[in-house]
Amino acid sequence: MSLRVLVTNDDGISSEGLRALAGAAVAQGLEAVVAAPANEASGSSAALTAVQAGGRIVVERRTLEGLESVPAYAVAAAPAFISLIATRGAFGDAPQAVLSGINRGANVGNAILHSGTVGAALTGCTQGRPGLAVSIASAKPQHWDTAAAIAGRVLPHLLALDVPVVLNLNVPDVLTAEIRGIRQARLASFGAVQMTITEMGHGYVQLGVATHSEPEHEPDSDAGLLAAGYATVTALQPICEREDVELAELAGLLGA
């Protein structure tokens, strides 16, 4: 019996990257079900938001070109919400893993905290499902097939792990033959972009987005290795407690 996987994203049900990732899952012999936001939900992190009509989440059946046999649903909800309800059987049998992407633009560094692509995979992981978040390092990708091919190579390794984790995969937007290799990488201390304040006035703040141009300063990070032509993989886990911070003195503040 094939392992069942949810394929979702934050770019929306019409994204070419979503179809590419679903195709990669099918090529690996997995039973895929696609459920993705009806509209773009980039930057939604792990938000559990949805549009309701009469107390019901709006879900529309879709057919994806080239994947007519794969059940697909457009959901008026954030990707993390879709991931969560999928584990409760919202789209048929609950998936055993969550695949998210392929996202337009890299998801690297500490900025992945805000990524809907990563948030969907991490939400599945909190429910005991391993996850793969896939991104291609271009705002206007030309080589979806490259990212899909690399995802297909990483998938068996994810599914063979003994504990549920999320693998965050970033792939350069080049021909597969031009990929220098796949490297495990730590998160960079910054993301692909940084928000800046460009103007402050009475009653308003104006923001801007600046692209980082210094990945070479952290050559062993995901941003640095991606810029050098490697596909990068970083193992992530959902939010967990810090056991190395001592807070025993707080116990007496309320007379406990």
N, C-alpha and C positions, 0 to 999 in steps of 0.2 A: 504494500500500500504506500502511495507517494506521500511524502511529507507536505503538509498544507501550509502555505505562506500567504500573508497579507502583503500586498504591494500598495504603497501609498506615497504621497509627496506633499509638498507645500506650494508647488507651482500650479496646481489645478489638474482636473481630469483631462484636459485637452493637451497637456504637455507631451511633447515628443519624448522627453526623458523618461516619463512614466511608462510609456509603451516600450521603450528600449529595455528598461529594468524588468518589466513583466516578461518580455521576450527572453531575457537572460535566465530568468527563473524557470520558465517552461523548457528552455534548452537544457537545463540541468536536471530535468525530469521531475520537477516539483509541481505540485498542484497549486496553482496561483488563483487568488481572488483579488481583484483590484477594487479599492474603495479610496477615493481621493476627494479633496475639496471641490465643490462645484465651481468655485472661483479661487483666484490666487490667495494664498494665506502665508506668504513669506514673512519671516520675522515673528511668527506666532509662538515660538518656543514650545512649551508644553501646555499651552492654554487649553482649557476644557470649555470651549465656547461652541455654541451651535445655534442655528436658526430653527425656531419651532413654529409650527402651524397647528393650532388647536391642541397644543401640548405634545405634538409629535415631531420628531426630527425629520426634516425634509430629505428624502432619499429618492433618487431617480435612476432607473436602470439605464445603462449605456452599452454601446457596442464599440470596441476599440478596433481600429483598422489593423488588419493583419493578425488580430488575436480574437477572432469572432467566437471561439470556443471558451474563452476565459470570461467568467462572470465579472461585470464591472458596474460600479455604482458611483454616481456623483452625489456627494453628501454636503449639505449646507452646514459645515462644521470645520473646526480646526483639525489639522492632521493628528495631533495627540488625542483629541476626543475620538476621532475615527479609530485610532489604534486601540483605545481603551474599550470602546463598545464592540469592536471586533472580537476581543478576547471573551466577550460575554455572548457571542453567537449572533451578533447583529447581521452578519452577512453569510449565514450558513454555519457550518462547523467551525469552531474557534481555530484560528491559525496556530501553528507551533513555532512560527518565527515571523518577524516583521522586517520587511525590506522597504526602505524609504529613499525616494529620489527618482531619477537622477536629477539633482538640483542644478539649475543654471547658476554658475558661480561657485567658487570654492567655499567650503566651510572649514576654516582652520583657526587655530589659536583659541584663546579664551572666549572669543566672540561666538563660538558654537552654542554658548548658553542661550542665545537669542534665536537660534535656528529652528524653524518649524520642521525641517527635514530631520535634524538630530533629535528634536523633541519627540517626534512620533516614535522613533526607534527606542529612545530611553523610556518612554511611557510603556511600551510593550515589554521592555526588560523588567520594569517594576512588577509586571504580572507573570514573570518567570519565562518570558519568551526572548530568545536571543535576537539581536537586531543588526541590520546592516544599513548604514546611512551612506549614500553615494552622491558625490558632487563632481561636476566637471568645471575646470578652472577657466570659465569664459562666460561672459554675459550673453554672447551670441554663439553658442557652440556649433562647430562644424563636424565634430567627430563623436556623435553619440555612441556609435558602434564601438569605439575604443573603450569608453567608460563601461559599456555593457559587457564587453569581453573581459575587462579586468575584474569587474564585479563577479562574473561567472567563475573566474579563477579563485577569488577570495571566498565565495560562498561555501564550498565544501569544508574549508578550514573553520569557518564560523560554526557550522553545524556539527563539527566534530569536537568542539570544545566541551568540557565537562560541566562548566557553569555558564549560566546565561550572562552574556556581556553584549555590548554594542561595539561594532567595529566601524569607525568613521573613516571612510575611504574617499580620498580626493585624487582625481585623475587629470593630467594635463590634456588640453584640447589639441591633440596631435594624432597622427596615424599610430596605430598600435605598434608598428615596427619601430617607431621613434621613441617609445617609452624606454627609459634607461633601466627600469626595473621597478620592483615593488619594495618599499622600505617601511619598516615600522618606525614611527616617529613620535616624539613628544609634542604636546601642544605648544605652539608659539605663545609668547606673552602678549601678542596682539592678534587681531584678526586681519582679514584681507582689506578691510576698510575700517576707518575710525570716524566716529561722529565728533564734530567740532562745533563750537558756538561761534557764529560769524557776526552776530550783532545782538545787543541787549538794549531794550528800551522800556518805556513805561507800559506795563501790561503785556509785554511780549518778549519772547526769545526766538531768535532765528538760528536755525541749525544748518550745517553743511556736512558733507561726507568727503573725507580725504582718503585717497588710495595710498596704502603704504608702499614704499619703494625701497625698503631696507631689509628684506628677508635674509640677505647675506650676513646680517649681524647675528642670526641664529641659524647657522647652516644645518644643524642636526634636528631642527624643528620641522613640523609639518609644512609650514609656510616656506622655509628655506629649501627643503628637499623638493617640494612641488615646483618652486621656481627653477630648480636645477634640472627639471625634467623627469623626476621620479613620480610614480604613483605612491601615495603615502597611506598608511593604515595606522590608526591609533585606537587602542582598546579603551573603552569608556565604561563607567558604571553609573547608575542613577545616584542621586544625592544620598549621602550617607553621613552618619554622625562622626564627629572628631573625638577620638578616645584619648588624645594626647593633651587635651585642654582640661585643667583641673578647676572645677567650680564648686568644690565642697564647701567653701565659706559662704556661699549663697544660701545654704540650707538653713542657717540660723537667722536670716534676715526677717522672716515672718514668724519666728518662734517655733519652727518645726523641730 
